[in-house]
Each structure stands twice: as structure tokens, then as C-alpha cells.
Amino acid sequence: MSAITVDAPAGITTRGRNPWPAFAARRALRLVIGIVVVVTASFLVMQLVPGDPVRLSLGPSAPLSLVKQRRADLGLDNSLIVQYVNYWKGMFTGNFGTSILTQQSVTSIIASRIWNTVTLVAIALGLTLFFAVAIGVTVGGLTHNERRPRLLAAYRIVASTLNVVPEYLYGVGLVVIFAVTLKLLPVAGDDGFKSLILPSLAISLAPIAGLSRIVRVQTEEVLSQEYIQFARSKRLPASRIYWRHALPNLLTSALTVGGILLGVLVASTVVVENVFALPGLGSTVVTAITQRDYPLAQGALLILGGSVVLVNLIIDVIVSLLDPRSLMRDS
């Protein structure tokens, strides 16, 4: 039997015109809007925090002249508009100012801590996509056409429960099991890759449960399509049907939702890094806000928000390469 290639129904084709220029223009506009929103939000959020950061850092007994001088050095005596413009200038030049409390460059502080957060989120996103797709496809295939109803019911209960458990409870449970009881991994701190395993699991377990439910439903729909039935009529091996014909169509949905979940994973680092005493941008944000360190908090929030916008753009491009029909659906 000669080999055949079966793809999803054409539906909306890209034949007749090149959709990439329009796609690039739309994504560029979204990127600009996203950056403006992130920069503005990271600037304004600290302006809404009550209290004088300079007075807090110098202490209540500091003379008023010293307080005024420090505010002038930090540019806090300028109007809100001037501070906002200077904030944009600092973003383009990579100069986020000086930490109010430590007098260190905000850029150097972020540079020393960003790697832990980037690695943590990357591992968590990889775990989420891999296990969610594997579990969703497996359960969807096993329960297709209303087969194994008990397995489906059990899966729904477990996935729904895991999806609503907060990440800090996962963190505490993982520490008790793997660090305190089994003594396999460090409890907290920065001890290289080993110290990132438990935090990455803590922030990925709930997204894995949620995304796997979406993938399972998508698997049911894909397996009911005519092109899958045609492939089965050719008596192709089940592995080929799943891996070559079904999985590519499922990956586009998984990656799209994964891009949305990226924001959830980044937000979760704020809690989890503090639970595990991991020196990253998430714990830096909490410490800076608590201590009214405006420049440091704004710089860390800007990097976290900007990374989400940028990675979502990259995921959009990957999805469009995997499924060119999405270019026309998005137009």
C-alpha cells in the first residue's frame, strides 16, 4: 500500500494571496499595544501604593533636607508626567534607576535574579504542555465514542480537583513529601537546578490539569473528523494516525492556550518563589512592594509583563507555522 498524507479539511485556504504581511502587521500592532499597557501598568501600580518610600528607607528621624535631597536624586520630586516620560526613556536605554533601599542599580539586581525566574517558567511551561497533551490525548483516545465512562468520570473528578488547588498548597505538599520526608530535593533556597524542580511542579500542576481537559475535548473532536475516519479506513497504524494526523491539529490548540497560561505561570512565580525562598523576579516584586522600593518593583514588573507579551508573540508565530489556515481565520 502506498503511503498517503491526510490532513485536516482545507476549510479556509490561504491560496490566492500571501497572508503573512497582514499577519505581521497585526502582531506588530498588538506587540506595541501590549508593551504600552505593560509599561503604563508597571509605572502606575507603584504610584498607587501609599507611603513615602524615601522616608521609609531613611527612617522617621531623618532630617527633612536629606529626604528632599534623596527624592530629588531619584526624580521623585518631578510631576507624574515627567516621571512617566523618564520611565520610558529608562526602558529604552536599559536604565531602570537605582534601588531606594540598597542604592544598587535596578538593572544589575534584575540581571542577577532573572535567570531563576526564566528557567522556572520555562520548565513549568514545558511540563504543562508535555503532560497536558499526553494526558489529554491518551484519555481522549481511550474514552472516544463514549467508551470507558468510568475512566472519564474519574478523570474529570481528578482534573477538576487539581485545577482549583492553589500553587502555594502544592508547594507545601511537595516540600513535605520530597524534601522533608524523602529528603530528595532541597527545601528552599538557590541550589542550582535541583532547587527549581519543586517550584516548577508547584506552578504547573494546576495548569496541567486544566489544559489536559481542553486537549481531551479537542481530541474527541479531531478523532471524529472525516479525514481521521478516512485514515482508519486505510488501516493505517494507530500510532501513525495519532502522531502524524491528529497530534499536529491538537498542538495548535494546546500552544494557543499555553500562551494564555503563560501569564498564569508568571504570576504564580510571585507566590511560589516566596514559598521556596528562591531569589527571582517574583520574590523581588513582593519584597520591593513591601519596602516601597518603587524603581526596583517597577523594573521587575516591567520585565515580567514584557516577557509574557513577547513569548505570546512567539507562540502566535509558531501556531501560524504549524497551521497556516489560522492566518486566514485571524484576518
C-alpha positions in Angstrom: 0.0 0.0 0.0 1.4 3.4 -0.9 1.9 5.9 1.8 -0.7 8.7 2.0 -0.8 12.0 3.7 -4.0 13.0 5.4 -4.5 16.5 6.6 -7.4 18.3 8.2 -10.0 19.6 5.8 -8.9 22.7 4.0 -11.9 24.7 5.1 -10.4 28.2 4.7 -7.4 28.2 2.5 -4.6 30.7 2.1 -4.4 30.2 -1.6 -4.6 33.3 -3.8 -2.8 35.8 -1.6 0.0 35.9 0.9 -1.4 36.3 4.4 1.9 36.9 6.1 2.2 40.6 5.6 -1.2 41.3 7.2 -0.4 38.8 10.0 2.9 40.6 10.7 1.2 44.0 10.8 -1.5 42.8 13.2 1.1 41.2 15.5 3.3 44.2 15.4 0.4 46.4 16.4 -0.6 44.0 19.2 3.0 44.0 20.4 3.2 47.8 20.6 -0.2 48.0 22.4 0.9 45.2 24.8 4.2 47.0 25.6 2.4 50.3 26.2 -0.1 48.6 28.6 2.7 46.8 30.5 4.8 49.9 30.8 1.9 52.1 31.9 0.6 49.5 34.4 4.0 48.8 35.9 4.5 52.6 36.4 1.1 53.4 37.8 0.8 50.4 40.1 3.6 51.7 42.4 2.2 55.3 42.3 -1.0 53.9 43.9 0.9 52.3 46.9 0.5 54.6 49.9 3.5 55.8 51.9 6.8 57.7 51.2 9.5 55.3 50.0 12.3 57.7 50.8 11.1 58.4 54.3 10.7 54.7 54.9 14.3 54.0 53.7 15.9 56.8 55.7 13.8 56.3 58.8 11.4 58.6 60.7 14.3 60.6 62.3 16.0 61.6 59.1 16.1 65.4 58.6 13.7 66.9 56.0 16.6 68.3 54.0 18.0 64.8 53.5 14.7 63.4 52.5 14.2 66.2 49.9 17.7 65.7 48.5 17.1 61.9 48.1 13.8 62.5 46.4 15.4 64.9 44.0 18.2 62.4 43.3 15.6 59.7 42.5 13.5 62.1 40.4 10.5 61.6 42.7 10.0 65.4 43.1 9.1 65.7 39.5 5.5 65.6 38.2 3.8 62.3 37.4 4.0 63.1 33.7 7.8 63.8 33.8 8.4 60.6 35.8 6.4 58.6 33.3 8.4 60.1 30.4 11.7 59.4 32.2 10.4 55.8 32.8 10.0 55.3 29.1 13.5 56.7 28.5 15.0 54.4 31.0 13.2 51.4 29.4 14.8 52.2 26.0 18.2 52.7 27.5 18.1 49.8 29.9 18.4 52.1 32.9 15.6 51.4 35.4 17.1 53.7 38.0 18.6 52.9 41.4 17.1 50.9 44.3 15.9 53.2 47.0 16.9 50.8 49.8 20.1 49.2 48.6 21.4 52.0 46.3 22.2 49.4 43.7 21.4 49.6 40.0 18.0 48.1 39.4 19.3 46.7 36.1 22.1 44.8 38.0 19.6 43.4 40.6 17.3 42.2 37.9 20.1 40.7 35.9 21.3 38.7 39.0 17.8 37.2 39.6 16.1 37.0 36.2 17.7 33.6 35.3 16.0 31.8 38.1 12.6 33.1 37.1 13.1 32.5 33.4 14.3 28.9 34.0 11.4 28.3 36.4 8.8 29.5 34.0 10.4 27.7 31.0 10.4 24.4 32.9 6.9 24.9 34.1 5.6 25.7 30.6 7.4 22.7 29.2 5.9 20.4 31.8 2.5 21.9 31.3 2.4 21.4 27.5 4.0 18.0 27.6 1.9 16.3 30.3 -1.3 18.1 29.4 -1.1 17.0 25.7 0.0 13.5 26.7 -2.8 13.0 29.3 -5.5 14.7 27.2 -4.7 12.7 24.1 -4.5 9.5 26.0 -7.8 9.9 27.9 -9.5 11.3 24.8 -8.4 8.3 22.7 -9.4 5.8 25.4 -12.8 7.4 26.0 -13.7 8.3 22.4 -17.2 7.4 21.3 -18.4 7.1 24.9 -16.1 4.2 25.8 -14.9 3.6 29.3 -17.3 6.0 31.0 -15.9 5.2 34.5 -12.4 6.2 33.4 -13.8 9.5 32.0 -15.7 10.2 35.2 -12.7 9.6 37.4 -10.5 11.7 35.1 -13.0 14.6 35.3 -13.1 14.5 39.1 -9.3 14.3 39.5 -8.6 17.0 36.9 -11.3 19.4 38.2 -9.9 19.0 41.8 -6.3 19.5 40.8 -7.2 22.6 38.7 -8.5 24.5 41.7 -5.8 23.8 44.2 -3.7 27.0 44.8 0.0 26.8 43.9 1.2 27.5 47.4 -0.6 24.4 48.7 1.1 22.3 46.0 4.4 23.9 47.1 3.9 23.0 50.8 2.8 19.4 49.9 5.7 18.9 47.6 8.2 20.1 50.3 6.7 17.8 52.9 6.9 14.8 50.5 10.1 15.2 48.6 12.2 17.5 50.8 11.2 16.7 54.4 10.1 13.1 54.2 12.1 11.6 51.3 15.0 14.2 51.5 15.5 14.0 47.7 15.4 17.7 47.0 16.3 21.0 48.9 13.5 22.6 50.9 14.3 26.1 49.7 17.0 28.5 48.5 19.1 28.6 45.4 20.9 25.3 45.0 21.1 25.2 41.2 18.7 23.1 39.1 17.6 20.9 42.0 16.1 23.9 43.7 13.9 24.7 40.7 12.2 21.2 40.4 9.7 21.6 43.3 8.8 25.2 42.4 8.2 24.3 38.8 6.0 21.4 39.7 4.1 23.6 42.2 3.1 26.2 39.5 2.5 23.6 36.7 0.2 21.0 38.3 -3.0 23.1 38.2 -2.4 24.3 34.5 -1.6 20.7 33.5 -5.0 19.6 34.9 -6.8 22.5 33.2 -5.1 22.3 29.8 -5.4 18.5 29.6 -9.2 18.8 29.9 -9.2 21.1 26.8 -6.9 18.8 24.9 -9.2 15.8 25.7 -12.2 17.6 24.3 -10.2 18.6 21.2 -9.0 15.0 20.8 -12.6 13.8 20.8 -13.5 16.3 18.1 -10.4 15.6 16.0 -11.0 11.8 16.1 -14.5 12.3 14.8 -13.3 14.2 11.7 -13.7 12.7 8.3 -10.0 12.7 7.5 -9.3 10.6 10.6 -12.0 8.2 9.6 -10.5 8.0 6.1 -7.1 7.3 7.6 -8.6 4.5 9.7 -10.3 3.0 6.6 -6.8 2.7 5.0 -5.9 0.6 8.0 -3.0 2.8 9.0 -1.4 2.0 12.3 -3.0 3.8 15.3 0.4 5.4 16.2 0.6 7.0 12.8 -3.0 8.2 12.9 -2.4 9.9 16.3 1.1 11.2 15.8 1.0 12.3 12.2 -2.6 13.3 11.6 -4.3 14.0 14.9 -1.5 15.5 17.0 -0.4 18.4 14.7 -4.0 19.7 14.8 -4.1 19.3 18.6 -0.8 21.1 19.1 -2.1 24.4 17.7 -4.9 24.5 20.3 -2.5 23.4 23.1 0.0 26.1 22.2 -2.6 28.8 21.9 -4.0 28.0 25.4 -0.4 27.6 26.6 0.3 31.1 25.6 -2.6 32.3 27.7 -1.4 30.1 30.6 2.0 31.7 30.4 0.6 34.7 32.2 -0.7 32.5 34.9 2.6 30.8 35.3 4.5 34.1 35.6 2.0 35.4 38.1 2.4 32.2 40.1 6.2 32.8 40.5 5.4 35.7 42.8 3.9 33.3 45.3 6.0 30.2 44.7 9.4 32.0 44.8 8.5 33.3 48.2 7.3 29.9 49.4 10.7 28.3 48.4 12.8 31.4 49.2 14.0 31.4 45.6 15.8 34.6 44.6 13.9 35.5 41.4 11.9 38.3 40.0 8.7 37.1 41.6 10.1 37.3 45.1 11.8 40.6 44.2 8.5 42.2 43.3 7.0 41.2 46.7 10.0 42.5 48.6 10.2 45.7 46.6 6.5 46.5 47.0 6.5 45.7 50.7 9.5 48.0 51.2 8.1 50.7 48.9 11.2 50.4 46.6 9.5 52.0 43.5 12.3 51.7 40.9 13.0 48.0 41.7 9.3 47.0 41.8 8.6 48.8 38.5 11.6 47.3 36.8 10.8 43.8 37.9 7.1 44.1 36.9 8.1 45.5 33.5 10.4 42.6 32.8 7.7 40.0 33.9 4.9 41.6 31.9 7.1 42.3 28.8 8.3 38.7 28.7 4.7 37.5 28.7 3.8 39.8 25.7 6.9 38.7 23.8 6.5 35.0 24.4 2.9 35.1 23.3 4.0 36.7 20.1 6.5 33.9 19.5 3.8 31.3 20.2 1.4 33.0 17.7 4.1 32.7 15.1 4.7 29.0 15.9 1.0 28.3 15.7 0.7 30.0 12.4 3.7 28.0 11.0 2.1 24.7 12.2 -1.4 25.7 10.9 -1.2 28.3 8.1 -5.0 28.3 7.9 -5.0 30.2 11.2 -3.6 33.2 9.3 -6.8 33.5 7.4 -9.1 32.8 10.4 -7.3 35.6 12.3 -7.8 38.1 9.5 
